[in-house]
Amino acid sequence: MSYVRLLPVRRTARATTRTLAERVRRAKSGVRQRVEWEGCPVQAWVNGHIVTDPDAPAVAVTDRGFTVGAGVFETLKVLDGTPFALTRHLARLNHGAAVLGIDSPDDALVRRGVAEVLAAEAHPLQRLRITWTGTTLAITSTAFASYSPTTAIVTSPWPRNERSPLVGIKSTAFAENILSTAHAAKHDAGEAILANLNGDLCEGAGSNIFYVLDGELRTPTLESGCLPGVTRDLVLEWFGAREVDAPLGVLLEADEVFLASSTRNVQGVHAIDGRALGAPGPVTTEVARVWAEREAQSLDP
Ligand SMILES: Cc1ncc(COP(=O)(O)O)c(C=O)c1O
């Protein structure tokens, strides 16, 4: 198998907004050089090295992940220093790379990067991101607080294209989801729910969706265009649910609705487009209980 050789970006070609004199002044003044993302400090590792200088170039200007969004990524939660379901996440990352026509990253190198990032700074709960573009392998981790047990959702104004070639992969071309998330935040909701082009319920901007109807737990099929979520898969394995497609409006008939994702786990929905819903309901509570029990048994199920 041929791998793309991983080389640190050449520092001779660096372009930076800070002069050397400014760097020396900042170092002397005690300003900590730290990588930040969306205002949060992150530990970052790129192509074999922990990033210690936040101004240092880390991604080549020709990187196709950077230029055209042709890359894949995974977001995992880390419990007391151990990433949850790493093997499943790496399998999805490799599948996504194959869809984009790029080689998989070297498994041992990814695992080494994960270990080095996590060794650099530990928190009880961390969010880990692995990004792979075929040229750049970047791993970041940041501390985060658990999501609240329930949240409000709103309908996204934009649909998921279930006929897109990117369906089923976690592509770095993620801005559509970011806009839906921003739409949710503008409406005081924690998640935006997308229908597909057929008008069927699909998924959240960053989560899968389950609902209870006629006493049965249901979730949209993968043909709806939703991501094959690791959490979705584990809920199907550990608890069971019927995979079935239905128009978006099915949510208004549901007795319970919950979201599933690596960082949310199982999160009940207490309002849909401003309409209140009891949450967490009995099925959601039971799924969350089973989830917690199984998660405690194995961190790489
Ligand atoms: C669009 C989308 N759907 C579903 C999910 C849930 O996937 P997972 O359970 O693997 O985190 C995510 C996760 O970020 C996502 O981005």
The ligand as a MOL file (V3000), in Angstrom:
LIG
                    3D

  0  0  0     0  0            999 V3000
M  V30 BEGIN CTAB
M  V30 COUNTS 16 16 0 0 0
M  V30 BEGIN ATOM
M  V30 1 C -23.9370 15.5200 10.0010 0
M  V30 2 C -23.6950 14.6160 11.1710 0
M  V30 3 N -24.5730 13.6240 11.4310 0
M  V30 4 C -24.4070 12.7880 12.4740 0
M  V30 5 C -23.3300 12.9320 13.3390 0
M  V30 6 C -23.1580 11.9830 14.4920 0
M  V30 7 O -22.0790 11.1140 14.2480 0
M  V30 8 P -21.2430 10.4520 15.4210 0
M  V30 9 O -22.2060 9.6880 16.2800 0
M  V30 10 O -20.2880 9.5590 14.7240 0
M  V30 11 O -20.5760 11.5480 16.1820 0
M  V30 12 C -22.3940 13.9430 13.0920 0
M  V30 13 C -21.2520 14.1010 13.9950 0
M  V30 14 O -20.5750 15.0850 13.9970 0
M  V30 15 C -22.5780 14.8040 11.9870 0
M  V30 16 O -21.7070 15.7730 11.7140 0
M  V30 END ATOM
M  V30 BEGIN BOND
M  V30 1 1 1 2
M  V30 2 1 2 3
M  V30 3 2 2 15
M  V30 4 2 3 4
M  V30 5 1 4 5
M  V30 6 1 5 6
M  V30 7 2 5 12
M  V30 8 1 6 7
M  V30 9 1 7 8
M  V30 10 2 8 9
M  V30 11 1 8 10
M  V30 12 1 8 11
M  V30 13 1 12 13
M  V30 14 1 12 15
M  V30 15 2 13 14
M  V30 16 1 15 16
M  V30 END BOND
M  V30 END CTAB
M  END
